[in-house]
Amino acid sequence: MIEYTDLSRPIYKRLKEMIRNGELRQGEKIVQEKIAEQLGVSRTPLMKALLALENEYLVESIPRRGMYIKTLDYSQIIDIYVCREALEGMAARILAEKKEPTAVKKLKDCFSPFVGLTEIDQQTYADADEVFHSLLITLTGNKPLDNIYFFSNIHDKVVGHGLVRSPEETLEEHFNIIAAIEEGNADRAEELARAHISKSKELLINQSKKQRK
């Protein structure tokens, strides 16, 4: 049971976790009575949490049918990657211009545990990847950029899609982005961050084309 004074926030976090780990699947109808009972909360804070998730494009309300977990098709996911490419590229540029050692360390800490491993656990790496991309934004200290990223919650929208590319392919890319930031090379940092997202986007586009054949 969740026990908080303001229940909507922890319910929101728990529901998001349930969506991301597959407890609530894309396209599944949200039975509010069942979830309220499961979490031990009332309908009012639950509805507030669901509305917050709807604003983040994770839940959708269908007239006369109820609320459902949002199903993202390839075109929508690709659109999200287009946004990520622009926002994270700008964030990498800002961090390179700031060139703060503490920020660099936090970014390195995301992936340092994977260096030298012959086998990398996919879920552990996916969690680190999520933290890294969120840190790219928050460490800039740029409030408008942070607000845009937080409001749209871009990365969370695609987490449920899983890792698009393997750790073996992306680990070096992450460290190259961090190196450019550490060197203060703003052009290079933005270029690498955008290319990192673009490669995943292009892979998704190719997968989408194959599905349509």
N, C-alpha and C positions, 0 to 999 in steps of 0.2 A: 504493500500500500504506500502511496506517495503522501507524505505529510509535510506541507509547506503552508505558510500564511497566504501567499499569492500562488495559487495552484496552476495558473495558466502557463507560466514559463516552464516549470518542470514537466508538465504534461506535453507541452510543445516539443521539448527536447526528447522525451521518451517516445513520442509518436514518430519523430524524425528518425530516431534510432531503429524503430520497428520497420519503417519503410526501407531504410538502408540495409538492414540485415535480412530482409525478406519475410519478416513476420507478417507484414502487410504488403501484399504484392500489387504491382501495377495493374490497374483495372478492377481491383477488388472493391466491393461496396463496403463503406464504413458503417458498421452497425454500432451506433453511438451507445445504446444501452449496454451492449456486450463489453465495449471498451471501457466505459465508465465503471462497470462492475469489476472488470479485470484490474484496473488501476486503483480502484477504491476511491473514486472521486465523483463529484456531482456533474450534471450535464452542463451547467453554466460555464465553469472554467474549461471544460472539454471543448465546448463550442468555440470559445475564444481562441483556444490553441489551434483548432481546425481552421478557423478563419485566417490565422497567421500563416499556416501552412498553405492555404489557398492563395494567399498573396505571394507566396514564394513558388507558386506553380507546381507544388508537390501534391496538392489535393484539388479536385474540381467538383463544383456543385452542378448537378444536372437537374433542371426543372422537372418536378413531379416524380423524380426517381431517387434523389438523395445525393449524398456525397460519396465520391470515389477517389481512390488513389490514382493520381494522374498517370496516364500512359504517354510516354514520350516516343515519338517515332524518330527515325533517323534524321529527317529534315530538321526537326526541332532541336535534336541533340547537336547537329552540325551548326545550327544558328547560335547555340550556346557557346560552342568552341570559337566561333567568330568573335563573340563578345570577349571571351577569355583572352584570346590572342591580343586584342587591343589593350585591355585593362592590365594584364600581367606584363605585357611588354613595357607599358608606361611605368608600372611599378618598379620593374627591374632598372629602368633608366633612373628613376628618382633615387633608388637605393645606391646605385653606382655614383651618382652625384653627391650623395650624403657621405658615402664611404665610411660607415660607422662599424668598427670592429665587433661591437656587441651584436649587431644585426647579422653580420657575416657569420659569427659563431653560432647563432641560433639556427641559421639556414644550414650550416654544415652539420650541426648536431642531428638534423633530421635523417641524414643518410650515412653518417659515420659508422653506425653499427653494421652496415651492409658491406663495407669495404673488405675485400679479401675473402668473402664467403663464396663457396662453390655452389651452394644452393640457397636461394632466398625465398622465404615464406611470402606468398603472394599477398595475403591479408595484412601481414605486418608491414609490408612495403607499401601497400595501398593506403594504410593509415598514415604512414610517414609522408607519403606523397600528398595526401590531403592537407596535412599540417604545413608542409612546405609551401604549397600554393596559397594557403590562407595567410601565412607569414609574409609572403611577398607583398601582399596588400597592406596588412596591418603595420608592418615595420616601417612603412614609408612615413607614417605620421601624417599623411595627407587625408584629412577628414572627409572632403568631398569624394575622393576616390574610394575611401573606406566605406562611406555611406552607400555609394552606388553598388559596390561589390556586396555589401551586407544585405542591402534591400533586395537585390535580385538573387542573392545567394547562389551565384552561378555554379560554383564548384559542387555544392551539395546536390544540384540538379542532375549532375552526371555521375555522382559517386555510385549510385545504384547500377550504373551501366558496367561497372568494374573497370579494371585496368585495360586501357585500349592497347598499350604496348608493354612488352615485358620489362622487368627490372634490368635485365642484362642489356637492353637497348637504351633505357632511359637514365640509368644511374650516372653514366658519364656525362650525359647532357645536363643533368642537374648540377653536377660539380663544375661544369664549364660555365654555366650561368653564374654560379656563386663566385668563381674565379674572376670573371669579368667585373662583377660587382665589387669584389675586394680590391681589384686593380683600379677601380674608379673609371673604367672604360664604359661610359654611358651608352654610346652607340652600339658597342659589342654586346653589352648586357641586354639591351632591348632586342637586338637582332636575334640573339640566341633564345631568349624567352619566347619571342614570337614564333621562331622556327620550331621550338619544342612543341608548342601547342598545334602549330600548323601541320606537323607530321602526323599527329594523332587525328586531326580533322580530315586530312587527305585519306588516311586509312579507313575512317568511317564512311567517307564518300564512296570509296571503292567497294566497301562492304554493302553499302546501300544499292549501288548499281548492280552488284551480283544478285542481290535479293529480288530485284525487279525483273531479272531476266527469266 
